[in-house]
C-alpha cells in the first residue's frame, strides 16, 4: 500500500528528491521503492511486436555549464 502511494507520488513530483522530502525518507529508500515498482511493472507487461521505435534526446541545464541528457524511447508508427 505504501509502495503504491510512493510510486504515485513519484509520478506527480518533479524529482525523487522532492518525493523523499514529502515522505520524510532518504533518497536511497525512495529510489529503491521506485526501482522495485518498475521491476513489477515490467514483469506484468506482455511482449509486444514493436515494428518501429522512435528515439528523442532531451537536454536540460542543471547548473551553469552543466547539462544533463535524457533519452526517450517510444513505439512509433511509420507513415510512408
C-alpha positions as semicolon CSV with decimal commas, in nm:
position;residue;x (nm);y (nm);z (nm)
1;X;0,000;0,000;0,000
2;X;0,277;0,245;0,094
3;X;0,476;0,145;-0,214
4;X;0,175;0,223;-0,438
5;X;0,139;0,565;-0,274
6;X;0,511;0,630;-0,316
7;X;0,505;0,537;-0,687
8;X;0,200;0,758;-0,740
9;X;0,376;1,045;-0,563
10;X;0,688;0,993;-0,775
11;X;0,477;1,015;-1,092
12;X;0,350;1,354;-0,980
13;X;0,672;1,501;-0,839
14;X;0,939;1,667;-1,047
15;X;1,222;1,475;-0,873
16;X;1,299;1,185;-0,641
17;X;1,446;1,440;-0,400
18;X;1,113;1,623;-0,372
19;X;0,923;1,298;-0,315
20;X;1,172;1,189;-0,049
21;X;1,125;1,519;0,133
22;X;0,745;1,482;0,128
23;X;0,768;1,121;0,253
24;X;1,040;1,207;0,506
25;X;1,254;0,922;0,374
26;X;1,608;0,934;0,244
27;X;1,667;0,947;-0,130
28;X;1,800;0,588;-0,145
29;X;1,485;0,443;0,015
30;X;1,257;0,620;-0,233
31;X;1,483;0,521;-0,524
32;X;1,465;0,155;-0,413
33;X;1,084;0,169;-0,396
34;X;1,080;0,320;-0,747
35;X;1,313;0,051;-0,887
36;X;1,101;-0,228;-0,735
37;X;0,787;-0,071;-0,882
38;X;0,948;-0,058;-1,226
39;X;1,051;-0,423;-1,196
40;X;0,694;-0,524;-1,101
41;X;0,555;-0,326;-1,393
42;X;0,798;-0,482;-1,640
43;X;0,710;-0,833;-1,518
44;X;0,339;-0,765;-1,580
45;X;0,396;-0,636;-1,933
46;X;0,305;-0,854;-2,224
47;X;0,561;-0,883;-2,503
48;X;0,483;-0,661;-2,799
49;X;0,573;-0,694;-3,161
50;X;0,718;-0,347;-3,199
51;X;0,785;-0,267;-3,562
52;X;0,915;0,090;-3,532
53;X;1,085;0,266;-3,244
54;X;1,113;0,640;-3,203
55;X;1,401;0,797;-3,011
56;X;1,436;1,151;-2,886
57;X;1,711;1,307;-2,677
58;X;1,634;1,596;-2,445
59;X;1,889;1,811;-2,267
60;X;1,832;2,036;-1,970
61;X;2,059;2,259;-1,766
62;X;2,126;2,155;-1,406
63;X;2,362;2,440;-1,324
64;X;2,571;2,691;-1,513
65;X;2,778;2,493;-1,762
66;X;2,622;2,158;-1,663
67;X;2,384;1,979;-1,897
68;X;2,206;1,652;-1,838
69;X;2,064;1,440;-2,116
70;X;1,765;1,206;-2,117
71;X;1,679;0,966;-2,395
72;X;1,313;0,888;-2,461
73;X;1,214;0,573;-2,649
74;X;0,862;0,530;-2,786
75;X;0,681;0,294;-3,011
76;X;0,629;0,482;-3,335
77;X;0,403;0,421;-3,629
78;X;0,574;0,461;-3,961
79;X;0,390;0,668;-4,217
80;X;0,538;0,622;-4,564
